[in-house]
Each structure stands twice: as C-alpha cells, then as structure tokens.
Amino acid sequence: MNRDLPQSRACGFILTRQRDTEPPEYLLLKNERDGMPGLPKGHQDPGENDLQTALRETREETGLTDLEVVPGFRSEIAYRVKKGGEQRWKTVVYFRARLRSGKVRLSSEHTDWWWEPLEETLDRLTFDTLKDVIRGSALHGKDPMLFRMHRATEAEADRHLSALPSADATLLAHLRGGAYVARTIAEALAKRRVPIDVEAAAAGTLLHDVGRALGQHEDHQLAGLEHLRTTPLAAYGFACISHFTKGAPEKDLLAAGLSEATLARFRAAIDLTTMTWEERCAALADSCMQGATPVSPKQRFEDLRRRYDAKALIDLQEHSTLSLRSALAESLDRDPLTLVGLA
C-alpha cells in the first residue's frame, strides 16, 4: 500500500450464473464514462464492511439481489488512480457470488452488460490485474472451461508427478491405481451424457496426493493445491482437498474434529459448497485404494482406522463416500464400483 497518497476503497463481486449443464457465465458491465468492461463494484460508505459494500453496489448497479455468496473467496487488488487532478491509491476487494434469480437492470453508471463464459470474459477485459482476479475466481470455483483452455492429459500429469522428490514407486502405484478407477467411472458417466471431462477426472485423481509427492504429509492437501497453482496443471488440483473432505458439509467436518483454522484455509483455496463430477470420481476412487490395490471402501476405511487416530473424521469420510457412491449410481443406473469389480 502507498501510504503517501490519499486512500480510497471499493468492493464488488465476480458474479456468475449457471444455465443447465453449461459452464458458468460471468457478468461484465460496460462503464458509461470510459466504455470499458468491468465487474460490479463501488466505493465504500462509512460504517460498511467490505461485503456490505459489495452487496449494496451490486444491487445499485445491476438490480440483482438474489445472490449466493461463496464463502472463503476474497481477492484484493490495488492501483494508483487520478480523480479531480489528485492522485489516489485505490484498493478494490472482490468476492464471489452465484446468481440464484433475477434480471440485470442497469443504473446510469453503465450502458451495457454481458454474461460470458470464462474465455470470452478474459478476452473482453483489458487490465491484467482484473484478468488475474477472474482466473483466481475460476480456479476457486472449479470452472470446467479451465480444462478446455489449459488441456492436460493424464500422461502429462504423470510426468509432472513422477519428477517430484518424494514420488516413490509405492505412492505412484497408489495414485495410478486411483486414476484408473476414476477414469473407468468417468467414462461410464460420459456415455450417459453426464457433463464430465474424463481426462480431467483421471488427471485430477492422479494428482490428488501431489502434496505427499512433495514430501509434505501433515498439510498435504493444501501443499499439493498450492504447488499445482504455480504450474500449467493448476486446473487439475481440484481433488487435492476434496479427496479428503469427500464433499462433507463444513459443519460435519468441524464436528468430526477438523480445526476451524484448517477449514478456513480449505475454504479460501477452493469452493467447498459444490462438488463437480470430476471431484466425485476422484473422491470415490481414493476411497477404493489401499496402497496400490483397489479394494472396497469398507476395507479401505477399516485400514485407515487401524493406522490413524481420527475415528470421527474417518467415519465421516466413509459416510460421505456412501453418499457419493449413491449419487453416481443414480446417474449410472448401477453401482459405480461394479465397473471396477469392487461390488
């Protein structure tokens, strides 16, 4: 922060909407003053906190009020602006939200709006800092367009994983076995016209323990995700955390003994409120791997209880695995584990 200049603060939203099985679309507003596309945002009024400002400004600029604010995501940028001949240092805070209902009704500050998928949204924007905010939001929200924009194969993920310092033969066999299970289930889902990226499901499953391949065990979920975010495989780190949480609600994770501090770090890194088809395949596959051998989830969780003193959390993981298995079975009209000989 440049403390020598007068300060100003604004807050807004990266707002998305979802239509059927299509990728999310991002709301952009055309500024009346300079004609530039941007996000709904505005200056903070006295007594407001950042989220209150973002909600009020979005209501005033778009008329949209029925929003689902996604916990955890917060992106802050700062830059120098000139207003009334005076240089100021402006900080802008962005949150993520999903539109539940409503139509855009512009204020006089804007002349047009667009709902665009990720790639077109980035193409419309001019400022690199704002593009970075959108990219960060897309990674947090697990936007499937990232797989199309930054295509990677399971083989490429395997080469990256194999080069890491603690990726020994035992770990690689475990992860390759899980990728096989996930791919098999994902292929069956794709044949049923479920909107799933089969290659992403396999690659993400292969990379879900990349933190352990880095030699990190205590916080391997976050270590793996943070590592992948610095690589071309950033979009494929979605399973680093969800293989552990299995999609369990936050309140259940806390009740099972996960610390609030760890949960907050998970929440800030990736959206815990939704679970993609790719994540479901990866989380179920992880529940079926005992070492390098595919086994039933029951056998896998019995082994975990013998090795770890975390009964409540393992019980929750097993319960959540049953829910995942049931959801996948509903889409497949059969138990997904019959596809790999585990049921």
C-alpha positions as CSV (number, residue, x, y, z in Angstrom):
1,M,0.0,0.0,0.0
2,N,1.3,3.5,-0.9
3,R,0.6,5.4,2.4
4,D,1.8,8.7,0.9
5,L,-1.3,9.0,-1.2
6,P,-4.9,9.6,-0.2
7,Q,-6.7,6.2,0.1
8,S,-9.9,5.0,-1.4
9,R,-11.7,1.6,-1.1
10,A,-14.2,-0.2,-3.3
11,C,-15.8,-3.6,-3.2
12,G,-17.6,-5.8,-5.6
13,F,-18.4,-9.3,-6.9
14,I,-17.3,-11.7,-9.5
15,L,-20.8,-12.8,-10.2
16,T,-21.7,-16.0,-12.2
17,R,-24.8,-17.7,-13.4
18,Q,-25.3,-21.3,-14.4
19,R,-27.6,-22.4,-17.2
20,D,-28.4,-26.2,-17.3
21,T,-25.2,-28.1,-17.8
22,E,-23.3,-25.3,-19.5
23,P,-20.1,-23.8,-17.9
24,P,-20.7,-20.7,-15.7
25,E,-21.1,-17.3,-17.2
26,Y,-19.5,-14.1,-15.7
27,L,-21.3,-10.8,-15.5
28,L,-19.4,-7.8,-17.1
29,L,-20.7,-4.2,-17.1
30,K,-19.8,-1.6,-19.7
31,N,-18.8,1.7,-17.9
32,E,-20.6,4.8,-19.1
33,R,-17.6,7.0,-18.5
34,D,-14.9,5.2,-20.5
35,G,-16.7,2.4,-22.2
36,M,-14.5,-0.3,-20.5
37,P,-15.9,-3.6,-19.4
38,G,-15.6,-4.4,-15.7
39,L,-17.2,-6.0,-12.7
40,P,-20.0,-4.7,-10.4
41,K,-18.2,-2.7,-7.7
42,G,-18.3,0.7,-6.0
43,H,-16.9,2.9,-3.2
44,Q,-17.4,2.0,0.4
45,D,-19.7,4.1,2.5
46,P,-18.9,5.0,6.1
47,G,-19.8,2.2,8.6
48,E,-20.0,-0.6,5.9
49,N,-17.8,-3.6,5.9
50,D,-16.5,-4.9,2.6
51,L,-19.2,-7.5,2.0
52,Q,-22.0,-5.0,2.7
53,T,-20.4,-2.6,0.2
54,A,-20.2,-5.3,-2.5
55,L,-23.9,-6.3,-2.0
56,R,-25.1,-2.7,-2.0
57,E,-23.1,-1.7,-5.0
58,T,-24.2,-4.8,-7.0
59,R,-27.8,-4.0,-6.1
60,E,-27.5,-0.4,-7.2
61,E,-25.6,-1.1,-10.4
62,T,-27.4,-4.2,-11.6
63,G,-30.7,-4.6,-9.6
64,L,-29.6,-8.1,-8.6
65,T,-30.2,-9.1,-5.0
66,D,-30.8,-12.9,-5.0
67,L,-27.2,-13.9,-4.7
68,E,-25.4,-16.9,-3.1
69,V,-22.2,-15.5,-1.7
70,V,-19.5,-18.2,-1.9
71,P,-17.6,-18.5,1.4
72,G,-13.8,-18.1,1.5
73,F,-13.0,-16.3,-1.7
74,R,-11.6,-12.9,-1.4
75,S,-9.3,-11.2,-4.0
76,E,-7.8,-7.7,-3.4
77,I,-6.0,-5.5,-5.9
78,A,-4.6,-2.0,-5.5
79,Y,-3.5,0.6,-8.0
80,R,-3.0,4.3,-8.5
81,V,-5.9,6.4,-9.9
82,K,-6.3,10.1,-10.7
83,K,-9.5,11.9,-9.8
84,G,-10.1,15.6,-9.9
85,G,-6.5,16.2,-10.7
86,E,-5.4,14.3,-7.5
87,Q,-3.5,11.0,-7.4
88,R,-5.1,8.4,-5.1
89,W,-4.3,4.9,-4.1
90,K,-7.3,2.7,-4.7
91,T,-7.9,-0.7,-3.1
92,V,-10.6,-3.0,-4.6
93,V,-11.9,-6.1,-2.8
94,Y,-13.8,-8.8,-4.8
95,F,-15.9,-11.6,-3.5
96,R,-17.5,-14.5,-5.4
97,A,-21.3,-15.0,-5.8
98,R,-23.7,-17.1,-7.8
99,L,-26.9,-15.6,-9.2
100,R,-29.9,-17.5,-8.0
101,S,-32.6,-15.4,-9.8
102,G,-33.2,-12.0,-11.3
103,K,-32.5,-9.9,-14.4
104,V,-30.0,-7.2,-14.8
105,R,-31.4,-3.6,-14.6
106,L,-28.5,-1.2,-15.2
107,S,-28.0,2.1,-13.3
108,S,-26.9,5.3,-15.1
109,E,-23.3,4.3,-14.4
110,H,-23.3,1.6,-17.1
111,T,-24.6,1.3,-20.7
112,D,-24.5,-2.4,-21.4
113,W,-23.8,-5.8,-19.9
114,W,-22.7,-9.3,-20.9
115,W,-22.9,-12.7,-19.5
116,E,-19.9,-14.5,-20.9
117,P,-18.1,-17.8,-20.3
118,L,-14.6,-17.7,-18.9
119,E,-12.6,-17.5,-22.1
120,E,-14.7,-14.7,-23.6
121,T,-14.8,-12.9,-20.3
122,L,-11.0,-12.7,-20.3
123,D,-10.9,-11.7,-23.9
124,R,-13.2,-8.7,-23.2
125,L,-11.2,-7.4,-20.2
126,T,-8.3,-5.0,-20.8
127,F,-6.5,-4.9,-17.4
128,D,-4.2,-7.8,-16.5
129,T,-4.9,-7.4,-12.8
130,L,-8.6,-7.8,-13.4
131,K,-8.0,-10.9,-15.6
132,D,-5.9,-12.3,-12.7
133,V,-8.9,-11.8,-10.4
134,I,-11.2,-13.7,-12.8
135,R,-8.7,-16.5,-13.2
136,G,-8.4,-16.9,-9.4
137,S,-12.1,-17.0,-9.1
138,A,-12.4,-19.6,-11.9
139,L,-9.8,-21.8,-10.0
140,H,-11.6,-21.3,-6.7
141,G,-14.9,-22.2,-8.4
142,K,-13.6,-25.2,-10.4
143,D,-14.8,-23.7,-13.7
144,P,-14.7,-26.6,-16.3
145,M,-13.7,-24.1,-19.0
146,L,-10.2,-24.2,-17.5
147,F,-9.8,-27.8,-18.8
148,R,-10.5,-26.6,-22.3
149,M,-8.3,-23.6,-22.1
150,H,-5.4,-25.4,-20.5
151,R,-5.8,-29.0,-21.7
152,A,-3.6,-31.6,-20.0
153,T,-3.5,-35.3,-20.3
154,E,-3.1,-38.0,-17.6
155,A,0.3,-38.8,-19.1
156,E,1.4,-35.1,-18.7
157,A,0.2,-35.1,-15.1
158,D,2.1,-38.4,-14.5
159,R,5.3,-36.9,-15.8
160,H,5.0,-34.0,-13.5
161,L,4.2,-36.1,-10.5
162,S,7.0,-38.6,-11.2
163,A,9.6,-35.8,-11.2
164,L,8.7,-34.7,-7.6
165,P,11.2,-35.6,-4.8
166,S,9.1,-37.9,-2.8
167,A,7.2,-39.6,-5.6
168,D,8.4,-43.1,-4.9
169,A,7.1,-46.3,-6.5
170,T,4.6,-47.0,-3.8
171,L,3.0,-43.6,-4.0
172,L,2.9,-43.6,-7.8
173,A,1.3,-47.1,-7.8
174,H,-1.4,-45.8,-5.4
175,L,-2.2,-42.8,-7.5
176,R,-2.1,-44.5,-10.8
177,G,-4.5,-47.1,-9.5
178,G,-6.9,-44.4,-8.3
179,A,-6.7,-42.7,-11.7
180,Y,-7.7,-45.9,-13.4
181,V,-10.7,-46.3,-11.1
182,A,-11.7,-42.6,-11.6
183,R,-11.3,-42.9,-15.4
184,T,-13.4,-46.0,-15.6
185,I,-16.3,-44.4,-13.7
186,A,-15.9,-41.1,-15.6
187,E,-16.1,-42.9,-19.0
188,A,-19.3,-44.6,-17.9
189,L,-20.8,-41.3,-16.8
190,A,-19.8,-39.6,-20.1
191,K,-21.6,-42.4,-22.0
192,R,-24.7,-41.4,-20.0
193,R,-24.3,-37.8,-21.2
194,V,-23.2,-36.6,-17.8
195,P,-21.2,-33.3,-18.3
196,I,-17.9,-34.7,-17.1
197,D,-14.3,-34.2,-18.5
198,V,-13.0,-37.8,-18.5
199,E,-9.3,-36.8,-18.9
200,A,-9.6,-34.2,-16.2
201,A,-11.1,-36.7,-13.8
202,A,-8.2,-39.1,-14.4
203,A,-5.5,-36.4,-14.2
204,G,-7.0,-34.8,-11.1
205,T,-7.2,-38.1,-9.3
206,L,-3.6,-38.9,-10.2
207,L,-2.6,-35.6,-8.7
208,H,-4.7,-35.6,-5.5
209,D,-1.7,-36.6,-3.3
210,V,0.8,-34.4,-5.0
211,G,1.5,-32.8,-1.6
212,R,2.8,-36.2,-0.4
213,A,5.0,-36.4,-3.5
214,L,6.5,-33.1,-2.4
215,G,7.3,-34.7,1.0
216,Q,4.5,-32.9,2.8
217,H,2.2,-35.1,4.9
218,E,0.7,-33.0,7.7
219,D,-0.8,-30.4,5.3
220,H,-0.5,-32.4,2.1
221,Q,-3.9,-31.3,0.8
222,L,-3.1,-27.6,0.8
223,A,0.6,-28.1,-0.1
224,G,-0.4,-30.0,-3.2
225,L,-3.0,-27.5,-4.3
226,E,-0.7,-24.5,-3.7
227,H,2.1,-26.3,-5.7
228,L,-0.2,-27.0,-8.7
229,R,-1.4,-23.5,-8.8
230,T,2.1,-22.4,-9.8
231,T,2.2,-24.9,-12.7
232,P,0.4,-25.4,-16.0
233,L,-1.6,-28.1,-14.2
234,A,-3.4,-25.5,-11.9
235,A,-6.9,-26.5,-13.1
236,Y,-6.2,-30.2,-12.1
237,G,-5.6,-29.6,-8.4
238,F,-9.4,-29.8,-7.6
239,A,-9.1,-33.2,-5.9
240,C,-6.3,-32.3,-3.5
241,I,-8.8,-31.2,-0.9
242,S,-12.0,-32.9,-1.9
243,H,-10.4,-36.4,-1.8
244,F,-10.0,-35.7,1.9
245,T,-13.3,-33.9,2.6
246,K,-15.4,-36.2,0.3
247,G,-17.8,-33.4,-0.1
248,A,-18.9,-33.4,3.6
249,P,-20.6,-30.2,4.8
250,E,-18.4,-27.8,6.8
251,K,-20.4,-28.3,10.0
252,D,-19.8,-32.0,9.8
253,L,-16.1,-31.6,9.2
254,L,-15.8,-29.4,12.2
255,A,-17.9,-31.8,14.4
256,A,-15.6,-34.6,13.3
257,G,-12.5,-32.8,14.6
258,L,-11.2,-30.7,11.6
259,S,-9.9,-27.5,13.0
260,E,-11.6,-24.2,12.1
261,A,-8.2,-22.8,11.0
262,T,-7.7,-25.7,8.6
263,L,-11.2,-25.5,7.3
264,A,-10.7,-21.7,6.7
265,R,-7.6,-22.4,4.6
266,F,-9.5,-25.1,2.6
267,R,-12.4,-22.6,2.1
268,A,-10.1,-19.8,0.9
269,A,-8.3,-22.2,-1.5
270,I,-11.3,-23.8,-3.2
271,D,-15.1,-23.8,-3.2
272,L,-16.3,-26.3,-0.6
273,T,-20.0,-25.7,-1.3
274,T,-20.2,-27.6,-4.6
275,M,-18.7,-30.9,-5.8
276,T,-18.1,-31.5,-9.6
277,W,-18.5,-34.8,-11.3
278,E,-14.7,-34.9,-11.7
279,E,-14.3,-34.5,-7.9
280,R,-16.9,-37.2,-7.2
281,C,-15.0,-39.7,-9.3
282,A,-11.7,-38.7,-7.7
283,A,-13.0,-38.8,-4.1
284,L,-14.7,-42.2,-4.6
285,A,-11.5,-43.6,-6.3
286,D,-9.4,-42.5,-3.3
287,S,-11.8,-44.4,-1.1
288,C,-11.1,-47.6,-3.0
289,M,-7.3,-47.6,-2.9
290,Q,-5.4,-49.4,-0.2
291,G,-1.8,-48.9,-1.2
292,A,-1.6,-49.9,-4.9
293,T,-4.6,-52.3,-4.7
294,P,-8.2,-51.4,-5.4
295,V,-10.4,-52.6,-2.6
296,S,-14.0,-52.0,-1.3
297,P,-14.5,-48.7,0.6
298,K,-15.3,-50.8,3.7
299,Q,-11.9,-52.4,3.6
300,R,-10.2,-49.1,2.9
301,F,-11.7,-47.4,5.9
302,E,-11.1,-50.3,8.2
303,D,-7.4,-50.0,7.2
304,L,-7.4,-46.2,7.9
305,R,-8.9,-46.8,11.4
306,R,-6.1,-49.1,12.2
307,R,-3.4,-46.6,11.1
308,Y,-4.8,-43.3,12.2
309,D,-6.3,-42.0,15.5
310,A,-9.1,-40.0,13.9
311,K,-12.2,-42.2,14.2
312,A,-14.8,-39.4,13.9
313,L,-13.2,-38.0,10.7
314,I,-12.8,-41.4,9.1
315,D,-16.4,-42.3,10.0
316,L,-17.5,-39.1,8.2
317,Q,-15.3,-39.8,5.2
318,E,-16.9,-43.3,5.0
319,H,-20.4,-41.9,5.3
320,S,-19.7,-39.3,2.7
321,T,-18.3,-41.9,0.4
322,L,-21.6,-43.8,0.6
323,S,-23.4,-40.6,-0.4
324,L,-21.0,-40.1,-3.4
325,R,-21.4,-43.7,-4.4
326,S,-25.2,-43.4,-4.3
327,A,-25.2,-40.2,-6.3
328,L,-23.1,-41.7,-9.0
329,A,-25.2,-44.9,-9.0
330,E,-28.3,-42.8,-9.7
331,S,-26.7,-41.3,-12.8
332,L,-25.3,-44.7,-14.0
333,D,-28.3,-46.8,-13.0
334,R,-25.8,-49.2,-11.4
335,D,-23.3,-49.2,-8.5
336,P,-20.2,-47.5,-10.0
337,L,-18.0,-49.9,-8.2
338,T,-19.3,-52.8,-10.3
339,L,-17.4,-51.2,-13.1
340,V,-14.1,-51.9,-11.4
341,G,-15.0,-55.2,-9.8
342,L,-15.4,-53.9,-6.3
343,A,-19.1,-54.6,-5.8
